[in-house]
Amino acid sequence: MKMSFRWYGDDDPVTLQKIRQIPGVSTIVTAVYDVPVGQVWPMESILHMKKEVEDAGLLFEVIESIPVHEDIKLGKSSRDRYIENYCENIRRVAKAGIKCICYNFMPVFDWTRTQLDHRLSDGSTSLVYYQEQVDKVNPLNSDSDLTLPGWDASYTRDQLHDVVAEYQQLTEEDLWSNLAYFIHAVIPVAAECGVNMAIHQDDPCWSIFGLPRIITDEKSLDRFLALEDDPHHGLTLCTGSLGCSAKNDVAHMAYKYSKMGRIHFAHLRQVQVLDNGFEERGHLSSWGSLDMFEIVRSLYLGGFDGYIRPDHGRMIWGETGRAGYGLYDRALGATYLNGLWEAVSKSYKR
Ligand code: DNO
């Protein structure tokens, strides 16, 4: 297991030097952020990041994410060009030493929350999702106040309206078939480059605004993995994305898919499931709905040897910055997860 930490590049107030001082964190998770989705990343940008990371004494091995262009998800005729660019990005980051690429296949919206600074009883703030607030938003109504946090700010309101409208005719089966087309094209390239592709589950793991979402539970992960019988075709197991539905048994999935050798990356995050959504919490098992000990034990016993990163943290101790991605609570999370891993690995034979 390698403990990793997400870093948003030179603008990130959480610097590489700070990350370097967190006990047991060896690896940086990052991406080229200034190239539009679908374009090829300049080799200089990749190598610049690599040098910065390595100069700080950290490993440059994980990309999160190379985003998938909407035309690929929509199955438009332009998709082949974007898939070719995607493959070129795989080749380029592999050349720079990357071993694992995280990505997702969510239409239009990546993770969605209704508030990014919900105050918890201890005074910290965290990200929350309340269904009734999502239900009030209709992205197809261009007059509506489209202000849910976490949305891709690169879309204008009209563009967002247009791209959501394009999905109205697309069924879940269509999205599966577009995903299969993409996977059949990229996995052979990843295999040739020795890179593990790791899909992130849909966050939250249910449909929003009537848009199809298909990577949501055990059945869909089975179907997804069956698309290519190649170990490079695998998962980012995101405990928060799966765990916000009480129907998902995350520890069971952690064991099952690590035993299959298909979990390459794990995002470990705590959530408290509510009747009307969920709230993110500190990582501790007793602080939410997910038993982190069971999840870490399942990964260990399944033979997991990929990357773990503490996922979203709360904002604590007066820190300000990128919601979910401050230093302090994620560092506490990394330390807690390292402790669980040490305890589990010294207590159990695998
Ligand atoms: C949210 C993240 C996601 C994740 C992508 C992976 O904080 O977990 O944005 O990076 O879904 O492609």
Residues whose N, C-alpha, C, O or C-beta is under 5 A from the ligand:
A	BS01	DNO	E64 S65 C102 Y103 N104 D110 W111 H200
